[in-house]
Amino acid sequence: APTLQIFAVVIGLGLPLTALLTLKFVPEPMDRSKLKLNLRQSLIAMKGNRAFVRLLIAFLINGLANGLPATLFLLFVAERLQLPESGGIFLLIYFASGLLGVPLWLFLAGKFSKHRAWCFAMIMACAAFVFAPFLPFGAFYGFAIICVVTGLAVGADLALPASLQADVIDIDTAKHGEQRSASYLAVWGLATKLALALAVGIAFPVLSFYGFDPGANLRSAEGLTALAMLYAGLPTVLKLIAIVLMWNFPLTKDMQIGLEREIRERGR
C-alpha cells in the first residue's frame, strides 16, 4: 500500500538520522558507581526496588493492552469494519496522532506528574476503545476518530513509562551506590518483547477457537465478536488494571529531586 511505503521510507531515512543526532548532541551520563554487583546481586536488588517492580508490572500489562490491537489492527479494519482498503490511512492517522500527542503528555507530566499523565492517557484510550466493538460495517469516520484518540494516548505510552523507569533506577543508584541502568534496560526490553509475544499468543488461538480464520475462509459471527473484544474490549480491561497500579505511584517529583541530589553527593 502507498501509505505503508511512505512509512518505510520515513523510518528508513529518519532512524539513522535521529541516531546520529542523538550520538552527537546527547552526552553520556556520568558513571557514579562505587560498588560493582554481579548478575545475581543485581537481580536481587531490582526485585527489592518495589517502585520498579510495580512500574514493570503496569508496563507489561499496558504493553499487552497495546499489543493486542497492534496485532489485530488490519484484521479488525478489513474483517470487522469491512474497510480493507483503508488500513494504511488509519495507520497514518494513528501514528501521526501519537507523534502530535507527545508534547501534550510532556506538558501534563510537568504540570501534574509523570504517572498521573500516563494514567490520563490510558483513561482516554479506554474511553475511545469502548466504542470500537459497536461500530457498524463501513464506519470510516467513527473509527478514524478512535484512531486519533488512541493515537494521542499512545504518545504517552512512548514517552512517559521510559522516563519513569529512569526515575526508579535512581532509587537503586542512591541505595546501593551502583549505576546499573543496563540491567534495568535489559529487563525492560524483555518485558516489551514479552508483551508483544503474549498478544500474538493469546489473540490467534482465541480467534481460532471461536471460528475465525480468514486464511481458511472461516468467519463466524462469534469469531467477529471475539475479534472486536480482543481488539478493544480486553485492552480496555488491561489498561484499567494498569491505571489502578499507577494512579498512586509512590515516587513523586520532590522525591526524585532528592534522589538526584543524593546521587550527586555520593559521586563527589
Secondary structure by P-SEA (a helix, b strand, c coil): caaaaaaaaaaaaaaaaaaaaaacccccccccccccccaaaaaaaaaaaaaaaaaaaaaaaaaaaaaaaaaaaaaaaccccccccaaaaaaaaaaaaaaaaaaaaaaaaaaccaaaaaaaaaaaaaaaacccccccccaaaaaaaaaaaaaaaaaaaaccaaaaaaaaaaaaaaaccccaaaaaaaaaaaaaaaaaaaaaaccaaaaaaaccccccccccaaaaaaaaaaacaaaaaaaaaaaaacccccccaaaaaaaaaaaaaaac
